[in-house]
Amino acid sequence: MFPLTRHSPTATSTDTPDSIELDISGMTCASCAARIEKKLNRMDGVSASVNYATEKSRVRFVSPVTVQDLITTVEKTGYGASLPVQESRDEDEPVRRLRRRLIIAGALSVPVIAMSMVPALQFPGWQWVSLLLALPVIVWGGWPFHRAAVTNLRHGSATMDTLISLGTLAALGWSLYALFFGMAGEIGFIHPFEFRLERHDGTANIYLEAAVAITTFILAGRYIEVRSKRQAGAALRALLELGAAEVSVLQDGVERRVGIDELRVGDQFVARPGEKIATDGRIVSGHSAIDASMVTGESVPVEAGPGDDVVGATINTSGRLVVVATRIGADTQLAQIARMVEEAQNGKAQVQRLADKVAGIFVPVVLALAAATLVFWLVQGASTQFAFTAAVAVLIIACPCALGLATPTALMVGTGRGAQLGIVIKGPEVLESTRQVDTVILDKTGTVTEGRMAVVSVSVPPGGEESELLHLAGAVESGSQHPIAKAIADRAAVGNTVAVEDFRSADGLGALGRVDGVTVVVGRPSLLAEHRLSISEPVQVAFDSAQAAGHTAVLVGWDGQARGVIAVADTIKPTSAEAVRDLRALGLTPVLLTGDHQVAAESVAAAVGIERVVAGVRPDEKVAEVVRLQQAGHRVAMVGDGVNDAAALAQSDLGISMGTGTDVAIQAGDLTLVRGDLRVAADAIRLSRATLHTIKLNLFWAFAYNVAAIPLAAAGFLNPVFAGAAMALSSVFVVTNSLRLRRFR
């Protein structure tokens, strides 16, 4: 990861705030991030934002506050904080640890649930075997939830973790009491499978299967969440991989291959055709066309020569260049884009998980109901044992395993269906962003257009032949590696079958050569003028018309005059216009945002039905446009495919990356369209909204089934059959409801 620009953590002036980034550990939900952020911002002279997804906090502070003060405050809140470790670390280790916990918990839970729910499997002493299997699941498997519940308790709040810990420990505690002090511990004990409503003292019931099922299902949901969270830093790692690893440094006229970290400002290095420019610099000698589309979004390669600035990680498409390095490492434009991506991720609004929102209200209510149940039965003169049984039963029934299935089942079915449609959804938090999106920003190059040059028209004056023009121009251009030349050669389809003599390339102007005894000139008007080829009025009109349409116009001439015009452009994808209509049908306003020039952008926008165009923007200006729309009250979706789109994708409320684009853009987005078909963007938004609706419905019924059973528990009528039935029915409904997403069209 590129190092952040920061001041010394021991600044002495209160006028200049210091800025640092802290790694935060121990967070289990978005409310944890909100709690840490609140504590930090209560400190004098401190402004902090905490991102749950990236597990980082960006903090600005003034003296006398120190970095250690910030870390201490976070630790007092119940979490861990440290300065980022620069050396490489295993980013997947937390995922592996959680997967290992899930696998072990799942393997131990299956026999416990089977023995408890199927009387035929209840051999003599089965309940004690269940206890031995259940203890590690509830205590060790559920440890992350218990630890988070304690942290929440210390700060007077309740989340999903509180509900999980409370319910599982209550089930375990009562099961231990029933086993050691009640009839449940007797050899030969059987869970009666009957549906009678009969009050009892509970000592003949154990609830181990409920506790292990809840723990395992919630672990499964947490594993899916953590795995998706780890993608947050992948965009930055992908950016690092874009840069050159080695560079040919020029010293005393001799090239020496060294690692990129040995390059210094002022060093001269060589960039050969097809190679990446090693770092930001200025051309000393040589001419070439630079493909900067991955960084700038400009679809047409830029002609560059001595004195022109070049950007690191762009591609030298043709000539040999000698470049002097002007910026290296963290100062390069690529590094600046990386910082923008990270800052945009940190600045995203936090999305509170739905279950946590409900749990924050539900947990206090359940606790109050349990306490009220205990007091009620004691006042009514019931035995302490009976009153306590009823109170604990309320706690047990209030923690349904369906809660653990609500999000992961819908997400798994939704993402599975998405994969069939060419859509990758990165995590449950993404779904929240699809609800209120009202504006969709579309990158041009590679998103609305194909992202590669092609011939769009051929114009010849009366009496000329298009086939002859293409044949001769294609033959000359087949000897060049320039992207425009390749587009003409591909259209002419002459291959290497036509011999070209005296081929010469005029850097930045075009090329010429002898074909079938005729000297053919292909390029700009100045090149034709240099070789005394006149341009007639019809040809000039065709040239000006192509330029006005945003195309790159190339003149072709021989025998003293220009014979026609070939127009080359980045072609529009055939599905883009339909995709724009689909997005409008969803209530979204499309905006075309591109680094390309205004004329080309407006031409593309008019062809696909987009009214608003923002052209000629750099990567930081793309982010600024997203922020401007957000500050105006819009919820913004961004669709892009290049490095120059990465920061805007991360800043937007919903980032949609094209799977045919760069790894950086794919990792920075929330949704990835595998096929690169813009029409799938509308499908992705519809599918995300449908999945979110399913999750909400699942959560509602997960609570509703068990809320309906709470009166039975409070009345002392709860037995293992009713507890199991409520749990099974809610789970069946949740799974069935989620499976409906398979029919999404």
N, C-alpha and C positions, 0 to 999 in steps of 0.2 A: 504494500500500500504506500502511496506517496506520502511523505511526512507533511504534517500540517505546518503552516507558517504560524509561529507563535512567539510571544514575547517571553522574557524570563519570568518564571513563576514567583520571583521575589522582587517584583517591581517596587520602587519606593515612591513613585508619584501617584497621587490619587486622580490626576487628570487623565492619565492614559490607562484604560482598562487592559488587563492581561486576558488572553484568550487561550484556553486549553480544551482538550478533549479527554474524557475519562471513560474507561471501560467499566460498565456496570454489570454486576453478577447477582444472581438470586431472584430476579424478577420472574413472576409466573403469569402475569396478565397485565393488561394496559393500565389497570388501576394502580399497580405497583409503580409504574413509570410516573403516573400522575402524583403519587405520594412523594416520591423522591424529588420530583421537580418542585413541588410545593415547599418542601423543607429547605431546599437549596435557595429558592427565591425569597424565603423569609430572612436569609442572612443579609446584613447591611452591605450594600455595594455589589451584590451578586445578581446576575441574570443568567438563568439556566434553562435549557430545554433537554428533555430526556426522551429518547426514542426506544420504545419497547422492541421494535422489529430488529434494529441493528445493535441493541444492547449498549448504546453509547449515550453520553451526555456532553453537550457542548456548553461550556461555562465561560462567561465573562465576569471578571471580578477586579476590584481595586484594593490596594493596600489599606489597612494592615491584614486583609484576608490572605491566607496562603493556600497552596495546593493541599497541604496536610489538613487544614481546617475543612476544606471541601470533602476530602475523603472521610474524615472523622464524622462529619454530619451525615453522610450517606450511610456509614456503618452504624451510627446511632439509630438510623431509621430502620435498620434490620437487613441491610443489603451490603454487598461488597463493592468497592471502587478502587481503581488503580489507573496509573498512567498507561497508555498503550505500550505494549511490548513490541519493539521494532523487529526482533528476530522472528523467523517463521515459526508458526505453531500449527498444530493439527486442528483445523477448523471443524473436522468431522467427529472429534472425540466426544463432545456432548451428545451428538446424535447416536453414536454407537453405545454410549453408556445407557441412554434411555431405551434403545432397542433391546439391549441385554436385559434390562429390568423388565420390559414388557414381555419378552419371550419367557423368562423364568416365571413371572407372575401368571401368565396365561397357561403354561404347562401345569402349574400347581392348582390353578383354579378349576380346570375342566373336571377332574375327578370329584372335587368338593361339590360342585354344582350338580353333577350327575347323581351322586349318592344322596344328596339332600332332596332332590326333586323326584327321584324314581325309587319308591319303596322296595322294589324287587332287588335293588342293589345294596340295601341296608343290612349288611351282614353284622353279626355280633361284634360290637366295639367300633363300628364304622364311624360313630361320632367323634371318637378320640383320634382316629386317623385323620378325619376332616380337620380337627383342631390343629394337628401337627402340620398339615399341609397349608392351612389358612393363615397361621401366625406369620410366617415370612412374607406372605402376600400382603396382609393388612399392615404390618409394621414396616418391613423393609420396602416392599413394592410401593406402599402408599406414603413413604417417608417425605417425598417432595411436597405432598399435599398437607401433611401434618405440620411440617416446618413452616410452610406459607401461612397456615391457619394461625399458628402461634404469633407470627409476625403481624398478621392482620389484627389479632386480638389485642396485642400491645398498643396498637394505634386506633383501637375502637372502631374497626371496620370489618365488613364481612364480604367475602367473594365466593365464587364457586368452590375454591379450595376449602373454605370454612365448612361449607355444606358437606363436602366429601368426607373430610376428616371427622366431623361431628357424627355423621351417619354411620360410617364404618366402625369407629371406635365404640359408639353406642351399641351397635350390633355385636361387636366382639365382647364388650364388657358384659352385656346381658347373657350372651352365650356361655361365657366363663362362669357366671353366677349359676346358670341353670345346670351346667355340667358338674360343678363342684359341690353345689348346695341343694340342687333340685333333682328331679327324677330323670332329667335328660342324660345324666352321667351313668345310669345303670346299664349294664351289659344286657343286650336284647332290646334296648330302646329303639322304637320305630316312630318316624314322623307320620302321624295319622293323616291319611288323605281323605278328609271329610270336609263338608261344606256347612256344617252346623254353626250357627251363631251362638256361641256359648261363652259366658264370662269365665276367666280362669286367672290364676296368679302368674302364669308365664313360665313357671319353673320346668315345664315339660317341653319348652320350645327353644330351639337354637336358630340363629340367623347368620351362620357363617357363610352360607352360599350367597346371601345378599351382599355381605361385606366384600367378598372376593370378586364377585361379578362387577360391583361398582368400581372397585380399584382397578381391575383389569381394563374395563371399557374406557375409563377416564384416561388411563395410561396410553391406550391406543390413540385417543384423540390428541393427547399432549404430544405424542411422538410425531404425528402428522404435522402438528403445528411447529414444533421445533425444527423438523427437517425443512419445512418451507422457509422458516426464519433464516436459516443458514445461507439462503440464496441472496440475502441482502448485501453481503460483501462481495458477491461473485462479480458484479459489474466492475468493481475497482480492480480485482485481480485480472479480469479480462482486458482492462485498459493497459495494465502493465505488459501483458503479452503482445499488445499491438506494436510496441516500440521495438527497434532493432536491438538484438542482443550483442552484436559485434559491429565494428566499424573499421573501414580502411583509412587510417590516418596517414597523411602525406607529410613526410619529413625529408627535407633536402632532396626532393624529387623522387623519393623512394616510398612506396606504399608499405604500411605495416599494419597487419590485422590485429586489433586489440579489443578487449571487452568494452562495452559502452560506458562502464563506470570509470574507465581511464581517460575518457575524452574530457578536455578542458575548454573553456571559453577562449576563443582565439585560435584553436587548432584548425588546420585545414584537413578535410576528409573527402574521399571520393565516393560518388554515388553512380553506379553503373546502370544501364538500362534494365528495368524490371526490379531493381532493388528499392528498399525503403530508404527514405531520407533519414539519417540516423538521429538528427536532432534539429531544433530550430537554427537557421543560419541564413547566410547571404551568399549567393552564387558568385564565385570568383572567376570561373571560366566555364565555357560550354553552354549549349542550348538544349532545351528539351521541353516536352509537354508534361506537366506535373498533374497526376490524377489525385486531386485533393478532396474527392467527393466524400470519403469516409469522415473527414474532419469538417469540411466547410459546407457540404451539401451541394456544391456547384457541379452540375452534371457534365459540363464540357471541360476536358483537361485544359489547364492554363499554360500558355506558352511562357517560358521563363528563360532568362539569360543573365549575363553578368550584371550585378547590382541588384537583382531581384531577391526578395526575401522568400524563403521556403520554410515549411512547417514540418517538424519531425513526424515520422510515421506515414507521411504521404508517399506516393509511388512515383518514381522516376520512370516514365514510360518509354523514353527513346534514347537521347544522347547521353554521353558521359559528362558528368558535372563534377567540378571541384567547388566545395562549399566551405566557408569559414563558419565555425560554430559561434553563435551569438548568445544562445541560452541552453543550459543543460539541466538535467535532473528535475527538481521540483519547480523550476522556473519556466519550463517549456509549456507550450499551449496544451499539449496532451495532459500534462500534470494539472494544469488549471481546470481542464474539463473534469478530471478525476475529482478534484476538490469540489467542483460544482455539483457533481453527482452525489457526493457524500453529504454536502450541506443540504441539498434538496431532500435527501432521505431523512436527515435529522429534522428538517423543518416540516415534514408531513404531519398533518393533524392526526392525533392519536384516535384510533377507533376502539371504543370500549366493547369488549366481547359481550354478545347478547346474554349469554348465561350469567356472566358476572353482574350485569345490570339487574337481571331478575333476582339473582341470589342475594344481592345487596338488600333487597326488600324482603325476600322470602325467608332468609335465615332468621332475622329478628322476630318475624311473625311466628315461625315454627318454635323458636325458643320460648316465646311468650305463651304459645298454645300448650307446649309441654309443661311449663311451670303452672299454667292455669289448670291443666288436667290433674297434676299432682295435688294442688291445693284443693280443688273441687272434691276429689274422692276422699281426701283426709277429712274435710269438713263434713262430708256425707257419712263419715263413720266407717269407711272401708278400711281394710287392713293396710298397713304401710307397704307390705309386699305387693298387694294388688294395685295400690295407687302408683307405686314406683313402676310396676309393669306397664301400666297404661301410659305413663309419661314417656318411658323409654320407647314404647311402641310408636308413639307419635314421631319421635326422632328418626326411628328406623324407616318408617314408611315414607318420610319426607325426603329421603335421598334416593330417588329412583335411578336405576341403572340406565334407563332410557335417556337421561341427560347426557350420559357418556356417548350414547349412540347418535344423538340428535344432529350434531355438527358433522362428525366424521363419516357417517353413512351417507348423508346428503352430499357431502363434499366428494366422497369416493365415487358415488354413482354419477354426480354431475361432472366431475373431471374425467371419468371414464367415457361418458357420452361426448364430452368436449373433445377428447382425444380422437374419437371416431370422426368428428367434424373438423379436425385440424386446429383445436383450441387447447392451450395449456393454461390452467388456472393455478396460480402459485400458492394460494393459501386462503383460509376463511376470511381474513381481514380484507382481501381484495373485493369480496362480494359486496361489502358495505358501500364501497365507492361507486358501484354501478347504479345505485338507486336514484341519486339526485343529479347525475351528470346531465348537463343541458347544452354543453358546447364540446365539439370534437375538433381538435386541431390535427390536420393531416400534413405530414411532411410530403414533399413532392417526389424527389428522386428516390426511386426504389420502392415507394409506397403507392403513390398514384400512378407513377410511370414505371417503366421497366428497369430504369437505372443503367441502361447501356445505349450507346449511340447506334442509330440505324438511319438509312436513307428514307426520307418521308415523301420526297417528290423529286421529279426530274423534269426540267423545263428546257425545251429547245425551240428556237424561232421557226417560223414557217419554212419548210423545205429541209429542215434538219431531221435526223433520225435519232430517236432516243436510244435504240439498241447500239448504234455506233458510238454514241457519246459514252454510254456506260462501259462498253467494251474497251475503249481506249483509256478512259479514266481509271477503270478498274485494273487494267494491266499496269499502269504507272504506279498506282497506289499499292499494288500487291508487294512492292519492294520496300514499303515503309511499315513501321510498327506503331505509328501514331493511331490513336483510337478512331479518329475521323477517317483516316486513310483505310483502316481495316473495315469500317462500316461500308465504304464505297466498294472496296474489293469484294466484300461478302455479297453485296447486292449484285455486282457484276458477275460473280461466280466464275471468274476466269482461272482461278487457282494459279498454278505455275506452268500452264500450257502455252502461254504467250511469252515470247522472248522480248525482254526490254533491254535496250542498249543505252549506254551513257546515262544511266540513272543518277540523278542528283537530288539531294534533299536540301531545300532552302529553309533553314531553321525558322519556325514561326510563320512562314509564308506559304509553304506548299512543297511541291515536288515536280520534276520534269524528267522526261526520258524519250527515247526513240522506240516507237512501236510500229512494226510493219513499214519501216522507212520514214515514218512521220514523227516529227518532234512534237510531243504533246505536253502542255503546261497545265497543271492542276493546282489551284490555290486561290490566294487573295488577289484583288484587282492590282495591287502594286507589283506582284510577281509577273502578271501578264503584261503590265505596262513596261516592266524592265526588259521583257523579251519582245517588245514592240508588237503586241497583239491588241488590236482595237476592240472596243466593246460597243456593239450596236445598241440602239435604244430598246428594242424588245428584250435583249438579254439583260440590260441594266434594270429595266422595270421588273423582270423576274427576280433579279438579285435583290433589289430593294424590297420587293414583296416578301421574299423568304426571310429577310432580316427582320422586317416589321412583324412577322408572325412569331418571332422568337426563335427561329431556326438558325443554324449555322450554314451560311450560303458559301458554296465552293464553285468557282468558275472553272470551266474546262475550255481550252482553246488550242488551235493548231493552224498552220498555214495562214498566219497573219491576223487572225481574229478569234474572238471568243465564240464558241459554238453552242454554249448552253450553261445551265446552272443546275447543280445538284444540291438539294437541301438536306441537311443532316440534323437530327434532333433526338433527344431522349423520348422514345415513343410512349404513349399513354397505354396502360394496361386495358385490355378490352372489357374488363369487368368493373372498372373504376366508376363509370357513370352510374351504373346500376347500384353500386355500393353506396354512393352518395345519396341516391334516392332512398335506399333502405335506412340509412342513418337519419335522414330527415323524417322518415315515417316513425322513428322512435322518439321524435321530439327533440332531436339534437340539431344544433346549428353548426354546419361545417365551416372551417376556416383553413385556407391553404397557407402554410408557413414554410418558407424555404430560403436557403442561402443562395439560390439561383437568382438571375437578374429579373427585373420587374416584367419585361416584355414576355419572356419565356413562361414565367409564372402565370401571368394573366391569360396567356394563350391556353395553357393547360386547364386553368380554372374554368374558363368559358366552355371548354370542351366537355367537362364532366359535371357542370352545373353548380359550381361554387361561386358565391358572390363576393366574399371577402378574401382578399389576398394580402399577405405580409411577406415581402420578398427582400432579398439581399441582406439577410440577418445572419450574424455570427452565432455560435453556440450559446454564449452568454446572453445575447439578445433574444434567443428563443426562450430561455428561462424567464427573462424579464417580461416577455409577452404573456407567458403562462401566469406569472405572478400578477400582472396587470389585470387580466381577466378574472382571476380569483379575488383580487381586491375589489373588483366591480360587482362581486356577488355571484359570479358564475362558478359552477362545478365543472371542471375541465377534464376531458379525456384527451390524451395525446397518442397519435399513431405515428410511429417512425421506425427507421431501420438502421441508421448510421450512428457512428460515434458522436457526431454533432447533435444527435437527438437524445443522447443518454441522459444528460442533466435535465432536459425538459421532461423526459419520460418519468424521471424520478420525482420531479417537482409537481407534476400533474396529479390530480385526484385519482385518476385511473390511467396508468401507462399501458399502452397496447403496442407490443413490438412485433415486427414482421420476422418470422422464422427464417426468411431468406436473407436477413440482414446480418449485421456484425454481432459477435458474441456480447459485446458491451451493451448494445441496445437491447438484446434479448434478456440479459440479466437485469437491466435497469427497469424493465417493464413489469407490470403486474399480470398481464395476460400476454401470451405469445400465440401468434397465428402461424401455425406450422407451414401451411401451404403458400403463404405470401399473397393470398387472394384477399383484397380489401373487403370484399363482401362478407368475409368471415368475421370482420370486426363487429358488424351488426348482430350476427349470430352469437358472438361471444358476449355481447352486452345482454342480449335476451336470455341466454343460458345462465349467465351470472345472476340476473334478476330472478329467474325461476328457481335457481338453487338457493338463493337467499330466502325467498318466500317459503321454500320447503323447510329450511332450517328453522325459521320462525314458527311455522306450523308444528314442526316436531317438538320444539321447546315448549310450546303452549300445551300440547297434549301430554308431554312427558310430566309436566307439573299437574295438569288437570286430572289425570288418572289418579295420581297419588293424593292430590288435595281432596278428591272425592273419598279416598279411603281413610283420611285423617279422622273424620268423625267416628268411624268404626274403631280405630286405634284408641281414641280418647275415651270411648265408651267401654273399652276393655274387651272388645270382641275380636281383636286381631289375633290370627293364628298363622302358622307357616303357610297354610294353603292360600289364605287371602293375601298375605304378603307376596307370595310367589306368583299368584294370579295377577295381582296389580302390576308387579314388575314385568311379568311375561306379556300381558296385554299391551302395556305401554310400549314395550320393546318391539312387539310384533307390528303395532301401528306405525312406529317410527320407521322401521325397516321397509314396510310396505309402502308408506308414503314416499320414502326416498327413492324406491325403485320406480316410481312413476316418471322420474326424470329420464329413464331409458327411452321413453317415448317422445322425448323432445325433438321437435323438427325445426 
